[in-house]
């Protein structure tokens, strides 16, 4: 039942990573996709296909997602600055390759970032149009978990 609720609701963000016993920073990947991508579109365009490939390959599962709001449109309607997808993995390095490849197939926007941790190093891979810049240092931390 807990797995179902966690998948349905995503991580609550109640616990910082340091105190959340269920979060191993080295087995957690955060995909940050720029642009005004609404939650239903995020699910259909990115989460569902990523879920499928992660499960087929057996390297992880989507554990949550969210949207960061930016400045509203002139008419006051909310605008999404970027959306994020939380992924718990069992093999970080293999999952990174699967995720990067699938995101390219899904026509991810330029500037998409895949955040992860190796040892004490916070790293990211950034999509630059025809390739990924890999293992770049990052300072941005997950909005809910601080990893």
FIVO-711863 format. One line per field, with one value per atom (N, C-alpha, C): residue in one letter; atom name; chain; x, y, z. Coordinates in steps of 0.001 Angstrom, whole numbers. Example, Ala and Ser with C-alpha at 12.3 -4.5 7.8 and 13.67 -1.06 7.14 Angstrom:
# FIVO-711863
aa <- a  a  a  s  s  s
at <- N  CA  C  N  CA  C
ch <- A  A  A  A  A  A
u <- 13190  12300  13200  12850  13670  12900
v <- -5690  -4500  -3300  -2250  -1060  30
w <- 7800  7800  7800  7080  7140  7870
***
This chain:
# FIVO-711863
aa <- x  x  x  x  x  x  x  x  x  x  x  x  x  x  x  x  x  x  x  x  x  x  x  x  x  x  x  x  x  x  x  x  x  x  x  x  x  x  x  x  x  x  x  x  x  x  x  x  x  x  x  x  x  x  x  x  x  x  x  x  x  x  x  x  x  x  x  x  x  x  x  x  x  x  x  x  x  x  x  x  x  x  x  x  x  x  x  x  x  x  x  x  x  x  x  x  x  x  x  x  x  x  x  x  x  x  x  x  x  x  x  x  x  x  x  x  x  x  x  x  x  x  x  x  x  x  x  x  x  x  x  x  x  x  x  x  x  x  x  x  x  x  x  x  x  x  x  x  x  x  x  x  x  x  x  x  x  x  x  x  x  x  x  x  x  x  x  x  x  x  x  x  x  x  x  x  x  x  x  x  x  x  x  x  x  x  x  x  x  x  x  x  x  x  x  x  x  x  x  x  x  x  x  x  x  x  x  x  x  x  x  x  x  x  x  x  x  x  x  x  x  x  x  x  x  x  x  x  x  x  x  x  x  x  x  x  x  x  x  x  x  x  x  x  x  x  x  x  x  x  x  x  x  x  x  x  x  x  x  x  x  x  x  x  x  x  x  x  x  x  x  x  x  x  x  x  x  x  x  x  x  x  x  x  x  x  x  x  x  x  x  x  x  x  x  x  x  x  x  x  x  x  x  x  x  x  x  x  x  x  x  x  x  x  x  x  x  x  x  x  x  x  x  x  x  x  x  x  x  x  x  x  x  x  x  x  x  x  x  x  x  x  x  x  x  x  x  x  x  x  x  x  x  x  x  x  x  x  x  x  x  x  x  x  x  x  x  x  x  x  x  x  x  x  x  x  x  x  x  x  x  x  x  x  x  x  x  x  x  x  x  x  x  x  x  x  x  x  x  x  x  x  x  x  x  x  x  x  x  x  x  x  x  x  x  x  x  x  x  x  x  x  x  x  x  x  x  x  x  x  x  x  x  x  x  x  x  x  x  x  x
at <- N  CA  C  N  CA  C  N  CA  C  N  CA  C  N  CA  C  N  CA  C  N  CA  C  N  CA  C  N  CA  C  N  CA  C  N  CA  C  N  CA  C  N  CA  C  N  CA  C  N  CA  C  N  CA  C  N  CA  C  N  CA  C  N  CA  C  N  CA  C  N  CA  C  N  CA  C  N  CA  C  N  CA  C  N  CA  C  N  CA  C  N  CA  C  N  CA  C  N  CA  C  N  CA  C  N  CA  C  N  CA  C  N  CA  C  N  CA  C  N  CA  C  N  CA  C  N  CA  C  N  CA  C  N  CA  C  N  CA  C  N  CA  C  N  CA  C  N  CA  C  N  CA  C  N  CA  C  N  CA  C  N  CA  C  N  CA  C  N  CA  C  N  CA  C  N  CA  C  N  CA  C  N  CA  C  N  CA  C  N  CA  C  N  CA  C  N  CA  C  N  CA  C  N  CA  C  N  CA  C  N  CA  C  N  CA  C  N  CA  C  N  CA  C  N  CA  C  N  CA  C  N  CA  C  N  CA  C  N  CA  C  N  CA  C  N  CA  C  N  CA  C  N  CA  C  N  CA  C  N  CA  C  N  CA  C  N  CA  C  N  CA  C  N  CA  C  N  CA  C  N  CA  C  N  CA  C  N  CA  C  N  CA  C  N  CA  C  N  CA  C  N  CA  C  N  CA  C  N  CA  C  N  CA  C  N  CA  C  N  CA  C  N  CA  C  N  CA  C  N  CA  C  N  CA  C  N  CA  C  N  CA  C  N  CA  C  N  CA  C  N  CA  C  N  CA  C  N  CA  C  N  CA  C  N  CA  C  N  CA  C  N  CA  C  N  CA  C  N  CA  C  N  CA  C  N  CA  C  N  CA  C  N  CA  C  N  CA  C  N  CA  C  N  CA  C  N  CA  C  N  CA  C  N  CA  C  N  CA  C  N  CA  C  N  CA  C  N  CA  C  N  CA  C  N  CA  C  N  CA  C  N  CA  C  N  CA  C  N  CA  C  N  CA  C  N  CA  C  N  CA  C  N  CA  C  N  CA  C  N  CA  C  N  CA  C  N  CA  C  N  CA  C  N  CA  C  N  CA  C  N  CA  C  N  CA  C  N  CA  C  N  CA  C  N  CA  C  N  CA  C  N  CA  C
ch <- A  A  A  A  A  A  A  A  A  A  A  A  A  A  A  A  A  A  A  A  A  A  A  A  A  A  A  A  A  A  A  A  A  A  A  A  A  A  A  A  A  A  A  A  A  A  A  A  A  A  A  A  A  A  A  A  A  A  A  A  A  A  A  A  A  A  A  A  A  A  A  A  A  A  A  A  A  A  A  A  A  A  A  A  A  A  A  A  A  A  A  A  A  A  A  A  A  A  A  A  A  A  A  A  A  A  A  A  A  A  A  A  A  A  A  A  A  A  A  A  A  A  A  A  A  A  A  A  A  A  A  A  A  A  A  A  A  A  A  A  A  A  A  A  A  A  A  A  A  A  A  A  A  A  A  A  A  A  A  A  A  A  A  A  A  A  A  A  A  A  A  A  A  A  A  A  A  A  A  A  A  A  A  A  A  A  A  A  A  A  A  A  A  A  A  A  A  A  A  A  A  A  A  A  A  A  A  A  A  A  A  A  A  A  A  A  A  A  A  A  A  A  A  A  A  A  A  A  A  A  A  A  A  A  A  A  A  A  A  A  A  A  A  A  A  A  A  A  A  A  A  A  A  A  A  A  A  A  A  A  A  A  A  A  A  A  A  A  A  A  A  A  A  A  A  A  A  A  A  A  A  A  A  A  A  A  A  A  A  A  A  A  A  A  A  A  A  A  A  A  A  A  A  A  A  A  A  A  A  A  A  A  A  A  A  A  A  A  A  A  A  A  A  A  A  A  A  A  A  A  A  A  A  A  A  A  A  A  A  A  A  A  A  A  A  A  A  A  A  A  A  A  A  A  A  A  A  A  A  A  A  A  A  A  A  A  A  A  A  A  A  A  A  A  A  A  A  A  A  A  A  A  A  A  A  A  A  A  A  A  A  A  A  A  A  A  A  A  A  A  A  A  A  A  A  A  A  A  A  A  A  A  A  A  A  A  A  A  A  A  A  A  A  A  A  A  A  A  A  A  A  A  A  A  A  A  A  A  A  A  A
u <- 821  0  872  1968  2845  3439  3860  4421  3390  2151  1094  908  819  633  1830  3014  4220  4232  3866  3822  2731  1585  473  791  1333  1561  2970  3910  5301  5831  7085  7661  7072  6800  6122  7051  8347  9261  9281  8621  8577  9947  10741  12024  13151  14118  15306  16017  16799  17463  18274  18875  19745  18961  17654  16886  15848  15696  14738  15429  15061  15747  15545  14539  14276  14992  15742  16381  17899  18435  19878  20238  20937  21229  21902  22664  23348  22413  21231  20258  19005  19197  18108  18534  17667  17928  16742  17056  16023  16183  15113  15118  14396  15085  14526  14352  13079  12750  12237  12947  12527  11306  10541  9412  8084  7079  5725  5051  5456  4922  3996  2721  1709  1761  1262  1373  857  -299  -813  92  597  1507  2814  3311  4537  4360  3198  2943  2886  2116  1951  3227  3888  5030  6314  6483  7764  7655  6804  6772  6346  5274  4796  5831  6419  7441  8698  9095  10253  9944  8744  8340  8468  7960  7973  9401  10279  11638  12417  12232  12934  12517  11225  10741  11185  11158  11594  13067  13895  15331  15611  14732  14879  15868  15910  16889  16272  14937  14358  12903  12374  10973  10775  9755  9380  8763  9219  8678  7934  7937  7219  7517  6926  7142  6479  6823  6235  6549  6057  6257  6687  7613  8036  7399  6607  5944  6900  6736  7483  6553  6952  6102  4824  3668  2416  2346  1481  1201  541  549  -74  -1525  -2247  -3639  -3778  -2634  -2649  -2629  -2770  -2725  -1324  -1247  73  909  2219  3173  4176  4424  5402  6774  7723  9104  9838  9665  10218  9441  9525  8921  10032  9750  10736  10142  10997  10599  11600  11088  11902  11991  13211  13409  14287  13777  14577  15179  16482  17158  17855  18127  18864  20285  20513  21827  21959  22549  22591  23193  24364  25058  24300  23770  22980  21696  21051  19822  20081  21203  21524  21548  22180  22235  20854  20044  18687  17855  17946  17162  17575  18868  19335  18855  19016  18611  17111  16311  14859  14419  15032  14668  14926  16015  16287  15182  14823  13750  12434  12221  10980  11028  12089  12252  12265  13052  13177  13720  13308  13807  15299  15934  17314  17318  18328  18434  17926  17342  16919  18149  17981  19087  18700  19675  19524  20489  19929  20715  20931  22133  22461  23658  23960  25045  25980  27279  28308  29219  29213  29977  29449  30344  29943  29769  29819  29733  28317  27785  26486  26760  26207  26499  25221  25384  24264  24762  23858  24068  23060  23505  22630  22512  21263  21006  21224  22097  22443  22031  21127  20580  20853  22086  22387  23195  23508  24303  24070  24658  24598  25967  26020  27224  27099  28077  27955  28887  28438  29211  29628  28712  28964  28658  29425  29097  27785  27066  25822  25735  25008  24732  23240  22395  20948  20627  19795  19359  17869  17467  16062  15207  14119  13298  12726  12531  11933  12893  13991  14861  16238  16636  17943  19110  18917  20026  20360
v <- -1184  0  1257  1257  2415  2736  1687  1910  2569  2119  2698  4175  4496  5896  6748  6214  6960  7259  6265  6468  7468  7365  8254  9696  9891  11227  11754  10881  11312  11469  11782  12033  13320  13342  14498  15671  15430  16519  16887  16096  16417  16266  15356  15079  15537  16270  16522  15198  15151  13909  13306  14164  13670  12885  13156  12470  11516  11477  10558  9209  8229  6941  6212  6598  5918  6516  7590  8258  8116  7370  7254  8185  9295  10256  9636  8564  7944  7046  6785  5960  6776  8074  8991  9888  10010  10861  11805  13054  14074  14609  14520  15041  16384  17437  18787  19214  19410  19709  21139  22021  23419  23605  24639  24999  24847  25411  25395  24070  23038  21692  21399  21363  21148  19699  19448  18118  16961  17103  15997  15740  16800  16645  15998  16419  15825  14320  13901  12485  11727  12248  11564  11576  12733  12884  12293  12372  11958  10847  11000  10031  8639  8548  7223  6475  7109  6391  6066  6967  6673  5514  5499  4394  3065  3037  1799  1305  2174  1732  1379  2127  1810  443  128  -1168  -2298  -2086  -3129  -3458  -2420  -2632  -3079  -2734  -3167  -2355  -1030  -201  870  917  1926  2186  3185  3562  5027  5618  6993  7014  7925  8005  9305  10224  11476  12456  13601  14650  15925  17011  18282  19353  20544  21687  22890  23665  24919  26051  26856  27950  29115  29775  30974  32168  33240  34421  34065  34542  34213  34889  34351  34975  36334  37222  38549  38499  37428  37335  36761  36481  35979  34472  33765  32300  31838  30754  30274  29762  29962  29491  28586  27424  26497  26877  27075  27393  26116  25070  23757  22707  21495  20375  19406  18609  17661  16278  15288  13891  13231  12614  11908  10441  9918  8520  7823  6742  5884  4799  4589  3635  2546  1453  350  265  865  914  2298  3238  4633  4813  4262  4509  3937  2758  2166  2964  3370  4159  5493  6126  7403  7246  6205  5982  5744  4950  4651  5936  6729  7967  8957  9170  10122  9687  8420  7922  8095  7746  7838  9296  10197  11605  12158  11745  12177  11660  10393  9809  10551  11107  11805  13289  13690  15093  16052  15706  16576  17940  19014  20335  20515  21352  21748  22373  22043  22553  21586  20466  19446  18977  18801  18356  17085  16211  14997  15148  15259  15500  14193  14024  12818  13088  12124  12261  11071  11359  10320  10656  9797  10103  11396  12358  13661  14696  14265  15195  15259  16474  16703  17031  16205  16325  16451  16868  16903  16636  16120  15972  16914  17709  18698  18396  18387  18163  19476  19431  20650  20581  19700  19682  18422  18015  16785  15827  16259  15437  15888  15143  15481  15933  17014  17374  16609  15787  14893  15267  14898  15015  16454  17394  18790  18996  19843  20112  20893  20681  21428  21923  23022  23540  23464  23367  23271  21981  22103  20932  20701  19463  19097  19975  20542  21455  20857  19549  18949  18210  17698  16811  17360  18390  18985  18129  17278  16484  16920
w <- 0  0  0  778  850  -518  -1255  -2592  -3499  -3427  -4242  -3910  -2619  -2220  -2607  -2441  -2803  -4297  -5104  -6548  -6916  -6254  -6544  -6155  -4987  -4469  -4700  -4980  -5057  -3645  -3541  -2222  -1679  -425  159  381  437  713  2188  3035  4458  5099  4583  5191  4291  4823  4011  3746  2683  2289  3428  4235  5302  6346  6499  7526  6955  5651  5027  4873  5692  5633  4319  3525  2266  1081  1264  134  190  -752  -932  -2083  -1831  -2898  -4121  -3933  -5070  -5879  -5362  -6084  -6426  -6550  -6860  -8018  -9013  -10176  -10333  -10605  -10820  -12237  -13015  -14381  -14355  -14783  -14797  -16256  -16663  -18050  -18136  -18867  -18932  -19820  -19519  -20364  -19660  -20279  -19729  -20076  -19356  -19557  -18383  -18663  -17630  -17126  -15907  -15305  -16163  -16787  -17607  -18803  -19416  -20546  -20088  -18908  -18360  -18221  -17709  -17528  -18837  -19776  -21063  -21891  -21952  -22846  -22275  -20945  -20370  -19323  -18320  -17222  -17668  -18434  -18850  -19692  -20729  -21504  -20685  -19776  -18927  -17988  -17427  -16547  -17280  -18493  -19274  -19510  -19982  -20298  -19030  -17946  -16697  -16174  -16282  -15813  -16722  -18045  -18980  -18756  -18597  -18396  -16963  -16041  -14649  -13844  -14089  -13385  -12493  -12393  -11514  -11804  -11093  -11264  -10901  -11496  -11201  -9803  -8955  -7597  -7342  -8305  -8116  -9229  -9111  -10099  -9638  -10289  -9909  -10922  -10630  -11513  -10689  -11212  -10595  -11387  -10710  -11403  -11625  -12763  -13090  -13050  -13718  -13801  -14547  -14071  -14768  -16138  -16958  -18249  -18015  -19016  -18847  -18368  -18718  -18291  -16879  -16227  -14860  -14730  -15836  -15786  -15383  -14623  -14191  -15360  -15242  -16241  -15517  -16085  -15512  -16040  -15121  -15492  -15899  -15103  -15432  -14669  -15169  -14446  -14062  -13060  -12584  -12429  -12611  -12458  -11513  -10447  -9463  -9845  -9840  -10228  -9189  -8624  -7747  -8622  -8506  -9376  -8571  -9251  -8638  -9188  -10323  -10963  -11606  -10865  -11291  -12669  -12902  -14162  -15355  -15198  -16285  -16500  -15408  -15509  -16199  -15917  -16569  -18087  -18568  -20009  -20602  -19922  -20384  -20412  -19359  -19251  -20334  -20497  -21529  -22915  -23233  -24551  -24763  -23754  -23904  -24024  -23264  -23358  -24764  -25395  -26770  -27693  -27542  -28359  -28163  -26965  -26636  -27002  -27704  -28115  -26934  -25939  -24773  -25195  -24546  -24930  -24625  -25426  -25129  -23746  -22966  -21604  -20553  -20974  -20013  -19238  -17936  -17090  -16335  -16172  -15378  -14202  -12988  -11773  -11024  -10496  -9748  -8852  -7982  -7016  -7136  -7120  -7088  -5917  -4891  -3685  -3085  -2899  -2375  -3480  -4735  -5862  -6418  -6477  -7109  -8569  -9476  -10902  -11713  -12975  -13904  -15307  -16113  -17554  -18204  -19186  -19830  -21313  -21804  -23225  -23971  -24986  -25724  -27191  -27512  -28869  -29643  -29713  -30430  -29569  -28373  -27471  -26032  -25124  -23701  -23231  -22483  -21734  -20421  -20114  -18968  -17830  -16621  -15385  -15084  -15337  -14998  -13517  -12837  -11431  -11345  -10268  -10070  -8632  -8471  -7133  -6820  -7870  -7676  -6932  -5906  -5163  -5400  -5336  -5511  -4598  -5133  -4352  -3057  -3018  -1833  -922  -1480  -701  -425  -1118  -868  -1315  -2331  -2862  -4269
***
